[in-house]
Amino acid sequence: MERFVVEGGGGLYGEVEVSGAKNLALKLMAASLLAAGRTVLHNVPHIRDVETMRAVLDELGAPSEFYGSTLEIYGGSITSYTAPYELVRQMRASLVVLGPLVSRFGQAEVSAPGGCNLGLRKFNFHLDGLKTLGAEVELDHGFIKASAPHGLRGAEVFFDYPSVTATENIMMAAVLASGTTIVENGAREPEVVELARFLNAMGARIRGAGTGRIVIEGVEELHPVEFTVMPDRIESGTFIMAAAAAGGDVNVKNAVPEHLKMELEKLREMGAELDFEPGKPGVRVRVGDPAELSSVDISTLPFPGFATDHQAQMMVLLTQVSGVGIITENIFENRFQVAEELNRMGAAIDLFGGHRALVRGPRQLSGTVVQAPELRGGAALVMAGLVASGTTVVEGAHHILRGYERFEEKLSCLGASVSFETVDTPAIR
């Protein structure tokens, strides 16, 4: 059993540097399948999800090697077009190998995805998009099988919802398709913009990334490149909100303010003191007594709205400020699982209709044993442990390790008392 042990009390002070963006690194790794040769990625985080994607690529015949934070991927000798169940079930993002494989090789077989238990994250957008590009797609015994023996063809792809991974998958599929592909209502997240930059560096022709209309002109081939992964905006927001909840003075050195517009606006509305310059990396947050901050309402939305991946962290922050805040979750129906664990710690959170939470503060939380329900909820529980009295044990740490590199070390450098432990699970008789 893996767990984090947190001793509560005290503020956070100092500087912290976030790692490379998990949700970009994984897509760049998948995109490396589009070109033969050696792809070099810098600033790649050492996290469980990256290791899972490395295992997926290795199964396909694209081995990789880490040199510090630099990952080299050798995609010249693909020997399989099947991403196995035992790996894909661990991480839904594995589905993004589907587009590159069917685009370059004309065939792909990927297990229906797993990952965090956040509800019905439909993958029909991926399948319908590939069908629109001319692929034959079927779901057979839990596997998604796609084939395009004569290549993909450019077309207009319309999304009912701006799904990030579906937008990325179709972009990667379309770069080698014949003709022009237009993605309407595509996702605008920074990770989509950076993936387009990466693909263009490889020789693709993509314009409009970051808007709702992305135009991809197909090319005959791509070449491997060297690229640096941007800082992780979700990790940045986690440290910023942790500092606000615990109180203190923290400089998140390489946070990108433009990637956190709504989150920073809400923190300012609460009364947190923020220092940053548009166009320059770094966000400094200063909070004396969190109880002097005022509660706010938030609604999660696709970028540039308030990120669903920051919702659980904001829930913890709202337990420490004065007033009543309402959180409306518009992305995932199961993302309030962490509320039950926070209430066990003494929070006052009421849930309504499955997608709305009312959070009263300030509340003195008490340390206890809690269970991480998923990646971001797990990080939020570590945050809760920072502000709670006594000791908090966050079990299910494997969820957190999927997306945060050296989480306990970074928090400890800010003055927190956080440790990671691996303990034997008692046998059941």
N, C-alpha and C positions, 0 to 999 in steps of 0.2 A: 504494500500500500504506500502510495506517495502522498505527502501532505505538506502544507505550509503551517508553521507555528508562528503566531504573531503575538507579541506583548504590546498591549495598548498603552497609550499615553504619550504626550509630547508632540511637538510639531515637526514639520519637515523643513530642512534648510540645506541649501547648497545647489550644486549643478548636477544635471543628469543628461545623458545623451541617449536618445532613443535609437533603436536598431533599424535596419532596413525594413521596408514595408512587406509584411507577410503576404498580403493580398495582391501585391505586385510581383514579388519574387516567384511565387508559385506559377503565375501566368507566363512570366518570362521563361521559366524552366520548360513549360509546355511548348512555348513558341520556338524553343531551340530545335524542336523536332522538324521544323519547316526547312531547315538547311543542313546539308552535309558539312562536316568539319567541326571545329572546336569553338564553342560559344563560351565567352568569359563574362561572368556576372560578379560585380563588386558589391560590397555592403549587403551581403546575404545573411540573414539571421540564422543562428544555430538553434532551431526550434524543431519540435516534433513534426509539424506539418511539412517542413522542408525535407526532413528525413524520409517522410512517407512519399513525397513526390520524387525524391531521388530513387527510392525503391521502385516506384512505378516506371520511371525512365529506364532503370537498369533492367527490369523485366522486358522492356521493349527493345533493348539492345543499345541504349544510350547511357553508358556509365558516366559517372561524374566523380570529381575529387575536390575536396575542400582544402584551400591553402589560406589559413586565417579566416577572413570573411569573404574571400574570393572563391567562387565556385566555377570550376571548368567542366563543361559538359561536352561529351564526344558523341555527336549525332550522326556519324557517317555510316554506321553499320547496323541499321534497324533490322532486327531478326523476328519481331513479333508485332502484331497489331492489336493485341488483346491486353487490356488493363484488368488484372484479376480482382475478384471480389474481395479477397482478404485484405487488399490494400485500399481499394476505392471505398469500402465501407467505413474506413477510418476517417475519411476526409472527402466531403462533397466536391471540393475544388478539383479533385482528380478528373472530373468530367471534362475539364477543358483540354484534355489530350485528344478528345474526340474530333474537334475541328481540324487541328493540325494533321492528324493521321489520315483522315479521309481526304483532306486537301492535297497532301503531298503523295500519298500512296494509293488513294482510291478505295481504301477500306479501313474499318476500325471496329473494334468490339470492346465495349466498356461496360463494366458492371453498373447497374443502377446505383446511384451514390448513397453514402451514409454521412456520418459527421455529427455535428451538434444536434441535439434533439430540440429543435426550435419550431417544429410544426411542419406543415405541408409546403416544403419548398419545391414547387413544381419544376420539372425539367422539360416540360413540353415546349417551352420557348426555344430550347436548344434544338429539339427534334424537328419542330415545325420550320425553324429557320434553315436547317440543313435540307429538308425536303424542298423548300422553296428554291434552294440553290441547285436542285437536281439530284440530290442523293436519295437512294432508296433506304428507308429507315424502318426498323421493326424492333419491338420489345419482345425478346424471346427468352423465357425462363429466367427473368431477372437480369438479362444482359441487353444492352442497347447495341444493335448491329447496324452499321451504316456502310453503304458501298456506293461508289461512283466510278465504275470501271472506265468510263470515257471522260472523266474529269467533271468538276463542278462548273456551273454556268452562273454568271452574274445575274442578279434579279433584285427586285425591291422586297425588302424584308420589313414587315411591320410588327412591332411589339405592342401588345396591349398594356404592358407594364415595363418600365425601363430596367430590366434585369441586368445587373452588372456582369455576371458570369456568362449569360447568354449573349450579351453584346460582345464580350471578349471572344467567345467561342466562334461566333459568326464572323467577326473581323478576321480571326486567324484562318478560318475556312475560306474566306473570300479572297485573300491576298493572292492565291494561286489559281483562282477561278478565271475562266475566260470571260471577258467583258467587264462590265461595271456593276457593282453591287451598291445599293443604297439602303442603309439601315435607318428606318424612321422610328422615332421615340426611343433612341438608344440611350444607355446610361451615360451620365456626364461626370462620373467620379474621376478624381485625379489618377487613379490606377488605370482607367481606360485611356486617358490622355497619354500616360507614360508608356503603356503597351503600344499604342499607335506610334509613338516616337521610336520605340525599339524596332518595330516592324519596318518603319520607314528607313531606319538606319541599315536594315538588312536588304533594302532594295524595294520594299513595298511602296505603293502609292495610295496613301490614306489622307483624307482631309476632312475636317469637321469634327474630329474627336474633341469631346468636351461640350459639344452642342447636341441637340436632339436629332440631328441629321448627319450621318457619317457616310461619306462617299469613298468607296474602295475600287480602284481600277486594278484589275488583275494583271499580274506579271508572270513571266514564264518560270523564273526561279529566284530564290533568295540566297544570300550568303551569310555565314556566321559573323557575329560582331562582338565587340566588347562594350559593356554597358554598366552603369552604376544605378543601383536600386535606391529610390528616394526614401527619406525617413518615413517611418510608420505613423500615420496620422492618428490611428486609434490608440497606439501606445502613448503618443504625445498627449492626447486628451486624457488618458488614464492618469498620467502623472500630474497634469494640471489640476484635475478634479480631486485627486488625492491630497494635494497641497492645500486646496481650498477647504476640504472637509476636515483635515487635521489641524489646519492653521500653519503658518510659517512663511517662508520666503524661498521659492524654488525657481531656478532658471532652467527651462527645458531648452537646451542650447540649440538644437537643430530642428525644433518644431517649425512647420511651415504655416504661418498665420492664415494664408489664403485657403488652406485645407480645413480650417477649423472656424470658419466665419460665424456660423450659427451658434456653435458651442461657446465661443468667446463672447459673442453678443449676450448670450444668456448669463454668463458669469459676470459680465459688467452690469447687467440689469440687477443681479443679486447684490452687487456692491463690492465685488472682489476688485482689487487693484491689479491691473494688467499693464505690462509694458512690452510693446513690440512695435516694429516698423514694417509697414507693408513692403513686400518685395525682399525683405531680409529674414534669414532664418533666426529663430529664437523667440520664445515667449517666457516672460517672467511673471509669476503670480505671487501676490503678497496678500495674506489674510491674517489679521490679528486674532480676534475671537470669531470663529465661524457662526456663533449664535447671533452676531450682529449683522450677518447677511440676511437678506430677505428672500423668501421662497418665490419661485417662478413656476409657470406652466410650460411644458414642452410637448411637442408632437414630433414623432420620428417620421422622417421623409427621405426620399432619395436625395443625393447631393444636388444642390448645395444646402439642403435642409439638415436638421439635427440627425446625426447618424444613429441608426438603431444599435450599432456596436458601442455607443456611449451611453445608452439608456440606463443600464444597470448601475454604472458608475454615478450617473446623475441622481439615481434613486438614493444611493448611499449619502451623497452630498445633501440632498433635501432632508434627510433625517437629522442633520446637524444645524440647519439654519432655521430662522424663525418664520412661522406661518404655515400655510397649507399650500402644497403644490400638486398639480394634477399632471400626470404623465399619460399621454395617449400613444399607444404603440400601433403604428399603421403598417408595419412590415411583416413581423412574425407574430403568430397568434400564441405561441408558447413562451414568450420571452419574459414573462413575469414570474417564472419559477423561483427566482432568487428572493422574491418578496417573502415567501414563507420562511426561508432561512433567516432573513433579516428580522422578521417579527419574533422569531425565537430568541434573537439577541436583544429584544426590547424595542424594536422599531414599531411605529404605529402606521401601518400601511393597509389600506382597504382596497380591494379589487372589485371592479365593476365591469360586467359584460365581457370579461376575458381580454379586453384591450385597453382598459383604463385603470390607472392606479391613483389613489389619493394618499399623499404622504404628509404626515404632520411632523413638525419639528419645533424646537430642537428636542432630541431625545438622547438620554445617556444610554448607550448600548453596553451590553455586558458580554464578555467573552464566553464562548462555549464551543462545542464541537459542531461544525456545520459541513454541509456537503456541497461542493461546487456542482451546479446543474449543467453547466456548459462553460465555454471559454471565457466570455466576457462577464458572465455572472460569477464565475470563480474569481476573476480579478477584483470584482466589486466586493466580494466577501473578504478578500485580503485587505482591501481598503477599509471595510467595516471594522476589521480587527485592529487597524491602526488607531481608530477613534474610540474603541471600546475599552472598558475597564477590565483588567485581568488578561487572561490568555485565551486566544481564539485559535482553534485548530481547524484548518480548512482541508478537508479530505477531498479526494477526487482531483488531486493536483495535476493529473495527467491532462485534464482539460486545459488548464492554464499553460502548461508547458507546450501545448500546441502552438501558441501564439505569442508568448513573451519570453524573450531571451534574458537569462540571468536576472529574473524579476526580483528575487530576494536580495541579490547583491546590489542592484541599483537602488532599491528602497533603503537598504542598510547604509549606503553611502550618503543618504539624505538624513540619517539619524534614526531611522526606524529600527525596531528589533524584530527582524523577520528571518526565519531559517527554514530550510527545506530538509525534509526527512524521508527516508525510506524505511518502513517498518514491516515486520512480518505480519501477515493476516492470520488471526487465530483460526485454527481448524474448526470446522463445524461437525459436531458429533451427533 
